[in-house]
Amino acid sequence: MRFSRQGYGVLEAGKPEAVNADTIFAIGSTTKAFTSALIGMLVDEGKLGWDDLVIQHIPEFELYDDWVARHVTVRDLLCHRLGLERAQRLYYHRGYDQRELMRRMRYLKPTSNFRTQFQYANQQYGVAGLLIEAVTGKTWDDFITERIFNAMNMSHSFSGYDRVTDHKNFASPHAVLDETYPAGVRFLGEMSVIENFKIVHEPAGSIHTSANDLAQWLKALLNNGAPLLQPSTFNELTTPQMVMQDVLNSELAPLAYLQPATHFWTYGLGWWVMDLHGEKVLMHGGQMPGYNSAVAFFPQRKLGLAVMVNVHQTLSHAALFYAISDILLDKSGRDWSSEFQMVAQGYMAEVKGQVDDMRLKRDPNLTPSNKLDSYAGTFSNDLFGDMTVTIKDNSLQITYGANTAILEHWQGDTFLAHWNLKAFLDDTMIAFSSDGKTMTLLNDRAEYKKK
């Protein structure tokens, strides 16, 4: 196999140091395929079965629906069919370890029936990491380092930011800071260096790696999992498990919007499984604050690709995935960069219109029911934990884990929270009850009660 590995651009905007094939990037959810491969190794060793019940190995595992908790299997975790939403705010707390995240899953109300719909969520892969620990006695970090990184000579790969040893050749994260648009749709604009999220011990998305090392990973993928996995186990990982029923309202919406000729969209165990130009392709994208990535391979063609960029909330990695795939498959090229720019502009215009409409309906002269100090205190939610409201410089401030927000009065007892992680955390509309005893985060539909 011939592998081409190359870096383009610079480590940090405005500085001359160039990206090369050993530059380290955060790759977000492309981590999931590594975690499912680790589970596959334990299946090969007879220590786990795909359809083992999770409670066989983690008796304390609980969900909102006790019957579902008692029937969740290893397979269910890896193909996102528990019927649970993401609850992403848990991850922005940055103080909860995997056991605490799992403990809080008991408060996460289902949004669809068990095993009936694909609903992508990170917490299931966190439980998969704890399964590895329960079966091997080793943390997910140590197990992936030993069984994949060391075994495949991936010397520039790390399970999390805390284990990275080379910060000189490290791609700095970037994002658009233009607050004309909400953080979630700032696809286009001038990029600025932002704070590194420093994600650690996250089986759903904390790997940091390089182009040279991902080439080693692709070699195993194109060799039916060898030397890491048995062929039958690799086949299980890459076989469709759940059919995507509403792709245009899923994580794959931008890809599906521009590729209507694709016949099927499914999810395997840590991989999207679909077709492109009539060829089966396995792909997974990844996003971390300040980074995006994509890893894909065409098993029949023995062709693969990996893309890593150090910009946040961009569609460039998706454009590169399609552009490189066209080259690999000898298809006439489309101008994917221009097409994705049009998609991005459309998303941005649509959301900006919604925000502008919301601002037009605002009545800032509608005063709060009480003095600001009546809203101060610690508010608690079973799922998300505590948020503390204080007064600073004659305005309300909120603290959640390692994050803070200044509350701008919106109207009445409603305030708009401007988070310190403004590069990638959208402002949150917060409504207090008139007596100040409860507050509701309207974005999350989550109510908090004052302690």
C-alpha positions as CSV (number, residue, x, y, z in Angstrom):
1,M,0.0,0.0,0.0
2,R,1.2,3.5,-0.8
3,F,0.3,6.3,1.6
4,S,0.7,10.0,0.9
5,R,1.0,12.1,4.0
6,Q,1.1,15.8,3.9
7,G,0.5,18.9,6.0
8,Y,-0.8,22.2,4.6
9,G,-1.1,25.6,6.2
10,V,0.2,26.9,9.5
11,L,0.0,25.8,13.2
12,E,-1.4,29.1,14.2
13,A,-2.9,32.0,12.2
14,G,-0.4,34.8,11.8
15,K,2.6,32.7,12.6
16,P,5.0,31.0,10.1
17,E,5.4,27.6,11.7
18,A,4.0,25.1,9.1
19,V,1.8,22.0,9.5
20,N,3.6,18.7,8.6
21,A,2.7,15.0,8.7
22,D,3.6,14.7,12.4
23,T,1.5,17.7,13.5
24,I,-0.9,16.8,16.3
25,F,-4.6,17.5,15.9
26,A,-7.7,16.7,18.0
27,I,-9.9,14.4,16.0
28,G,-13.1,14.4,18.0
29,S,-15.7,11.7,17.2
30,T,-13.5,9.8,14.8
31,T,-12.3,8.4,18.2
32,K,-15.4,6.2,18.3
33,A,-14.1,3.8,15.7
34,F,-11.0,3.2,17.9
35,T,-13.2,2.5,20.9
36,S,-15.4,0.1,19.0
37,A,-12.2,-1.7,17.8
38,L,-11.1,-2.1,21.4
39,I,-14.4,-3.7,22.2
40,G,-13.8,-5.9,19.2
41,M,-10.5,-7.0,20.6
42,L,-12.2,-8.1,23.8
43,V,-14.8,-10.0,21.7
44,D,-12.0,-11.8,20.0
45,E,-10.5,-12.7,23.4
46,G,-13.8,-14.0,24.6
47,K,-14.0,-11.4,27.4
48,L,-17.1,-9.7,25.9
49,G,-19.9,-10.5,23.5
50,W,-21.6,-8.0,21.3
51,D,-25.0,-8.9,22.8
52,D,-23.8,-9.1,26.4
53,L,-26.0,-7.0,28.8
54,V,-24.2,-4.0,30.1
55,I,-25.4,-4.7,33.6
56,Q,-23.5,-8.0,33.5
57,H,-20.3,-6.0,33.6
58,I,-21.4,-2.7,35.2
59,P,-24.2,-3.6,37.7
60,E,-24.6,0.1,38.7
61,F,-25.6,1.1,35.1
62,E,-29.0,2.8,35.3
63,L,-31.3,4.7,32.9
64,Y,-34.5,6.7,33.3
65,D,-36.4,3.6,32.2
66,D,-35.3,0.7,34.4
67,W,-36.5,-2.0,31.9
68,V,-34.3,-0.5,29.1
69,A,-31.3,-0.3,31.4
70,R,-31.6,-4.0,32.2
71,H,-31.7,-4.9,28.5
72,V,-29.1,-2.6,26.9
73,T,-26.3,-4.6,25.2
74,V,-22.8,-3.7,24.1
75,R,-24.1,-3.5,20.6
76,D,-26.8,-1.0,21.6
77,L,-24.2,1.3,23.0
78,L,-22.0,1.3,19.9
79,C,-24.8,1.9,17.3
80,H,-26.7,4.7,19.1
81,R,-30.1,3.1,19.6
82,L,-30.9,3.8,23.2
83,G,-33.4,6.5,22.4
84,L,-31.4,9.2,24.2
85,E,-30.4,12.7,23.1
86,R,-26.9,14.1,23.5
87,A,-27.2,16.3,26.6
88,Q,-24.1,18.1,25.4
89,R,-24.1,20.6,28.3
90,L,-22.9,17.8,30.5
91,Y,-19.6,17.8,28.6
92,Y,-19.2,21.5,28.8
93,H,-19.2,21.3,32.6
94,R,-15.6,19.9,32.3
95,G,-15.7,18.6,35.8
96,Y,-17.6,15.3,35.4
97,D,-15.6,12.1,34.9
98,Q,-17.0,9.2,32.9
99,R,-18.5,7.5,36.0
100,E,-20.3,10.7,36.9
101,L,-21.6,11.1,33.4
102,M,-22.9,7.6,33.4
103,R,-24.5,8.1,36.8
104,R,-26.4,11.1,35.5
105,M,-27.8,9.1,32.5
106,R,-30.5,7.9,34.9
107,Y,-32.0,11.4,34.7
108,L,-31.9,11.6,30.9
109,K,-35.5,11.2,29.7
110,P,-35.8,9.2,26.4
111,T,-36.8,11.0,23.3
112,S,-37.7,7.9,21.3
113,N,-38.3,4.2,22.0
114,F,-35.5,1.8,22.6
115,R,-34.0,0.3,19.5
116,T,-36.4,2.1,17.1
117,Q,-34.4,5.1,15.9
118,F,-30.8,6.1,15.5
119,Q,-30.0,9.0,17.9
120,Y,-26.4,9.9,18.0
121,A,-25.1,10.6,21.5
122,N,-21.6,10.6,23.1
123,Q,-22.5,9.2,26.6
124,Q,-23.0,5.7,25.3
125,Y,-19.4,5.5,24.2
126,G,-18.4,6.7,27.6
127,V,-20.1,3.6,29.0
128,A,-18.3,1.5,26.5
129,G,-15.0,2.9,27.9
130,L,-16.1,1.9,31.4
131,L,-16.9,-1.6,30.0
132,I,-13.3,-1.9,28.9
133,E,-12.1,-1.0,32.4
134,A,-14.5,-3.4,34.0
135,V,-13.3,-6.3,31.8
136,T,-9.6,-5.6,31.7
137,G,-8.9,-3.7,34.9
138,K,-7.2,-1.0,32.7
139,T,-8.5,2.5,32.0
140,W,-9.6,3.2,28.4
141,D,-6.6,5.6,28.2
142,D,-4.1,2.8,29.1
143,F,-5.8,0.1,27.0
144,I,-6.0,2.2,23.8
145,T,-2.4,3.3,24.3
146,E,-1.2,-0.3,24.7
147,R,-3.4,-2.1,22.2
148,I,-3.6,0.4,19.3
149,F,-1.1,3.2,19.6
150,N,1.9,1.2,20.8
151,A,0.9,-1.9,18.7
152,M,0.7,0.2,15.5
153,N,3.7,2.4,16.2
154,M,1.5,5.4,16.4
155,S,4.0,7.5,18.4
156,H,2.2,10.8,17.9
157,S,-1.2,9.5,19.1
158,F,-2.6,10.2,22.6
159,S,-5.9,9.4,24.4
160,G,-6.4,13.0,25.5
161,Y,-4.8,16.4,25.8
162,D,-3.2,15.6,29.1
163,R,-1.1,12.8,27.5
164,V,0.2,14.9,24.6
165,T,4.0,15.1,24.9
166,D,4.8,17.4,21.9
167,H,3.2,20.8,22.2
168,K,5.7,22.4,19.8
169,N,4.2,20.6,16.8
170,F,0.6,21.0,17.9
171,A,-2.1,22.6,15.7
172,S,-3.7,25.5,17.6
173,P,-7.5,25.6,17.6
174,H,-9.3,28.3,15.6
175,A,-12.8,29.6,15.3
176,V,-14.8,32.5,13.9
177,L,-15.6,35.0,16.7
178,D,-18.1,37.2,14.7
179,E,-21.1,37.4,17.1
180,T,-23.4,38.5,14.2
181,Y,-24.1,34.8,14.0
182,P,-24.7,32.1,16.8
183,A,-21.6,30.0,17.4
184,G,-23.2,26.9,15.9
185,V,-23.4,28.4,12.4
186,R,-20.2,30.4,12.1
187,F,-19.0,28.4,9.1
188,L,-17.4,31.3,7.3
189,G,-15.4,34.3,8.4
190,E,-12.0,35.3,9.8
191,M,-10.5,32.7,12.0
192,S,-8.9,33.5,15.4
193,V,-7.0,31.4,17.8
194,I,-9.1,30.2,20.7
195,E,-8.6,28.5,24.1
196,N,-7.9,24.8,23.8
197,F,-10.7,22.7,25.3
198,K,-8.2,20.2,26.6
199,I,-10.5,17.2,26.4
200,V,-9.3,14.1,28.3
201,H,-10.4,10.5,28.9
202,E,-13.3,10.6,26.5
203,P,-13.9,7.3,24.6
204,A,-16.3,9.2,22.3
205,G,-13.9,11.9,21.2
206,S,-10.6,12.7,22.9
207,I,-7.9,11.3,20.7
208,H,-5.1,13.6,19.5
209,T,-3.1,12.3,16.5
210,S,-1.2,13.1,13.3
211,A,-1.4,12.3,9.6
212,N,1.5,9.8,9.8
213,D,-0.3,7.9,12.6
214,L,-3.6,7.9,10.9
215,A,-1.9,6.3,7.9
216,Q,-1.0,3.4,10.3
217,W,-4.7,3.2,11.4
218,L,-5.8,3.2,7.7
219,K,-3.5,0.3,6.9
220,A,-5.3,-1.8,9.5
221,L,-8.7,-0.7,8.2
222,L,-7.7,-1.6,4.6
223,N,-6.4,-5.0,5.8
224,N,-9.7,-6.1,7.3
225,G,-8.6,-5.0,10.8
226,A,-5.4,-7.0,10.8
227,P,-3.3,-7.2,12.9
228,L,-5.7,-5.7,15.5
229,L,-8.8,-7.7,14.8
230,Q,-10.1,-11.0,13.5
231,P,-11.8,-10.7,10.0
232,S,-15.2,-11.7,11.4
233,T,-15.0,-9.1,14.1
234,F,-14.0,-6.4,11.7
235,N,-16.9,-7.4,9.5
236,E,-19.3,-7.0,12.5
237,L,-17.9,-3.5,13.1
238,T,-18.4,-2.4,9.5
239,T,-21.8,-4.0,8.9
240,P,-24.9,-1.7,9.0
241,Q,-26.7,-1.9,12.4
242,M,-29.1,1.0,12.2
243,V,-30.8,2.7,9.2
244,M,-30.8,6.5,9.1
245,Q,-34.4,7.4,8.7
246,D,-34.2,11.2,8.5
247,V,-30.7,12.1,7.2
248,L,-31.5,15.7,6.4
249,N,-32.2,16.3,10.1
250,S,-29.1,14.5,11.4
251,E,-25.4,15.0,11.8
252,L,-25.0,14.1,8.2
253,A,-27.3,16.7,6.8
254,P,-24.7,18.8,4.9
255,L,-23.3,15.6,3.2
256,A,-26.7,14.3,2.4
257,Y,-27.9,17.6,1.0
258,L,-25.1,17.7,-1.6
259,Q,-25.1,14.0,-2.4
260,P,-28.7,12.9,-3.3
261,A,-27.4,10.1,-5.5
262,T,-26.3,8.1,-2.4
263,H,-28.6,5.2,-2.0
264,F,-28.3,4.3,1.7
265,W,-27.2,5.9,5.0
266,T,-26.6,3.6,7.9
267,Y,-24.5,3.3,11.1
268,G,-22.4,0.3,12.0
269,L,-20.4,0.1,15.2
270,G,-18.4,3.3,15.3
271,W,-18.8,4.0,11.6
272,W,-21.2,5.5,9.2
273,V,-21.8,3.0,6.5
274,M,-23.1,4.3,3.1
275,D,-22.4,4.4,-0.6
276,L,-20.7,7.0,-2.8
277,H,-20.7,6.7,-6.6
278,G,-22.1,3.2,-6.1
279,E,-19.2,2.2,-3.9
280,K,-19.5,1.2,-0.2
281,V,-17.7,3.6,2.0
282,L,-17.2,3.7,5.8
283,M,-16.7,7.2,7.2
284,H,-16.8,9.1,10.5
285,G,-16.5,12.8,11.1
286,G,-15.2,14.4,14.2
287,Q,-15.6,17.8,15.8
288,M,-13.9,19.4,18.8
289,P,-13.9,23.0,19.8
290,G,-11.4,24.4,17.2
291,Y,-11.0,21.2,15.2
292,N,-12.7,19.1,12.5
293,S,-11.8,15.7,11.0
294,A,-12.9,12.9,8.8
295,V,-11.6,9.4,8.3
296,A,-13.0,7.2,5.5
297,F,-12.2,4.0,3.5
298,F,-13.6,2.1,0.6
299,P,-13.1,-1.6,1.5
300,Q,-13.6,-3.1,-1.9
301,R,-11.2,-0.6,-3.5
302,K,-8.7,-0.8,-0.6
303,L,-8.6,3.0,-0.6
304,G,-8.7,5.3,2.4
305,L,-8.3,8.9,3.4
306,A,-8.1,11.0,6.6
307,V,-8.5,14.8,6.9
308,M,-7.8,17.0,10.0
309,V,-8.2,20.8,10.1
310,N,-7.7,23.1,13.1
311,V,-10.8,25.3,12.6
312,H,-14.1,25.0,14.4
313,Q,-17.6,24.6,12.9
314,T,-16.4,24.4,9.3
315,L,-17.6,22.3,6.5
316,S,-14.1,22.1,4.9
317,H,-13.4,18.6,6.2
318,A,-16.6,17.4,4.5
319,A,-15.7,19.2,1.2
320,L,-12.3,17.6,1.4
321,F,-13.8,14.2,2.0
322,Y,-15.9,14.4,-1.2
323,A,-13.1,16.0,-3.3
324,I,-10.5,13.4,-2.3
325,S,-13.0,10.6,-2.8
326,D,-13.7,11.8,-6.3
327,I,-10.0,11.7,-7.1
328,L,-9.6,8.2,-5.5
329,L,-12.6,6.8,-7.5
330,D,-11.7,8.5,-10.8
331,K,-14.9,10.5,-11.0
332,S,-15.3,13.9,-12.7
333,G,-14.7,16.4,-10.0
334,R,-17.3,18.8,-8.6
335,D,-16.3,22.1,-7.1
336,W,-17.0,20.9,-3.6
337,S,-15.5,24.0,-1.9
338,S,-17.9,26.3,-3.7
339,E,-20.9,24.0,-3.1
340,F,-20.2,23.7,0.6
341,Q,-19.7,27.4,0.8
342,M,-23.2,27.8,-0.6
343,V,-24.6,25.4,1.9
344,A,-22.8,27.3,4.7
345,Q,-24.1,30.6,3.5
346,G,-27.6,29.2,3.4
347,Y,-27.5,27.8,7.0
348,M,-26.0,31.1,8.2
349,A,-28.7,33.3,6.5
350,E,-31.5,31.0,7.8
351,V,-30.3,31.1,11.4
352,K,-29.5,34.8,11.3
353,G,-33.1,35.5,10.1
354,Q,-34.5,33.5,13.1
355,V,-32.3,35.5,15.5
356,D,-33.2,38.8,13.9
357,D,-36.9,37.9,14.2
358,M,-36.4,37.0,17.9
359,R,-34.8,40.3,18.5
360,L,-37.6,42.2,16.8
361,K,-40.1,40.6,19.2
362,R,-38.0,41.5,22.3
363,D,-39.4,44.1,24.7
364,P,-36.4,45.2,26.8
365,N,-38.6,47.7,28.7
366,L,-40.5,44.8,30.3
367,T,-38.7,44.9,33.7
368,P,-37.8,42.0,36.0
369,S,-40.4,41.1,38.7
370,N,-37.8,41.5,41.5
371,K,-34.5,43.1,42.3
372,L,-31.5,41.2,40.8
373,D,-30.3,39.8,44.1
374,S,-33.5,37.8,44.4
375,Y,-32.3,35.7,41.5
376,A,-28.9,34.9,43.1
377,G,-28.2,31.5,44.6
378,T,-27.4,27.9,43.6
379,F,-29.8,26.2,41.3
380,S,-29.8,22.4,40.8
381,N,-30.9,20.0,38.1
382,D,-30.6,16.2,38.5
383,L,-29.2,15.7,35.0
384,F,-26.9,18.7,34.6
385,G,-25.9,19.5,38.2
386,D,-25.6,22.8,39.9
387,M,-25.4,26.3,38.4
388,T,-24.6,29.3,40.7
389,V,-26.0,32.7,40.0
390,T,-24.2,35.7,41.6
391,I,-24.2,39.5,41.1
392,K,-21.1,41.1,39.7
393,D,-20.8,44.7,38.5
394,N,-24.5,45.2,38.8
395,S,-25.4,42.3,36.5
396,L,-26.0,38.6,37.0
397,Q,-23.3,36.1,36.4
398,I,-23.7,32.3,36.2
399,T,-21.1,29.6,36.9
400,Y,-21.4,26.1,35.6
401,G,-18.4,23.9,36.3
402,A,-15.4,25.5,34.8
403,N,-17.5,27.9,32.7
404,T,-19.1,31.3,33.4
405,A,-21.6,33.5,31.6
406,I,-22.7,37.1,32.0
407,L,-26.5,37.5,31.9
408,E,-27.9,40.2,29.7
409,H,-31.4,41.3,30.6
410,W,-33.7,40.3,27.7
411,Q,-37.2,41.1,28.9
412,G,-39.2,40.5,32.1
413,D,-37.6,37.6,34.0
414,T,-35.8,36.3,31.0
415,F,-32.0,36.8,30.5
416,L,-29.5,35.9,27.8
417,A,-26.4,34.1,29.0
418,H,-23.2,35.0,27.1
419,W,-20.8,32.2,27.9
420,N,-17.0,32.6,28.3
421,L,-16.7,29.8,25.7
422,K,-18.2,32.1,23.1
423,A,-16.2,30.7,20.3
424,F,-18.2,27.4,20.3
425,L,-21.0,27.6,23.0
426,D,-24.1,29.4,21.9
427,D,-25.8,32.0,24.1
428,T,-28.5,30.5,26.3
429,M,-31.9,32.0,27.0
430,I,-32.7,31.7,30.7
431,A,-36.1,32.3,32.3
432,F,-36.5,32.8,36.0
433,S,-39.8,32.3,37.9
434,S,-41.2,35.5,39.3
435,D,-40.3,34.4,42.8
436,G,-36.7,33.6,41.8
437,K,-37.0,29.9,43.0
438,T,-36.6,28.2,39.6
439,M,-34.8,29.0,36.4
440,T,-35.2,27.3,33.0
441,L,-32.6,27.0,30.3
442,L,-34.9,27.3,27.3
443,N,-32.3,26.0,24.9
444,D,-32.1,22.7,26.8
445,R,-35.7,22.7,28.1
446,A,-34.1,22.1,31.5
447,E,-35.5,23.4,34.8
448,Y,-33.3,24.1,37.8
449,K,-34.6,24.6,41.3
450,K,-33.0,26.9,43.9
451,K,-31.4,25.0,46.8
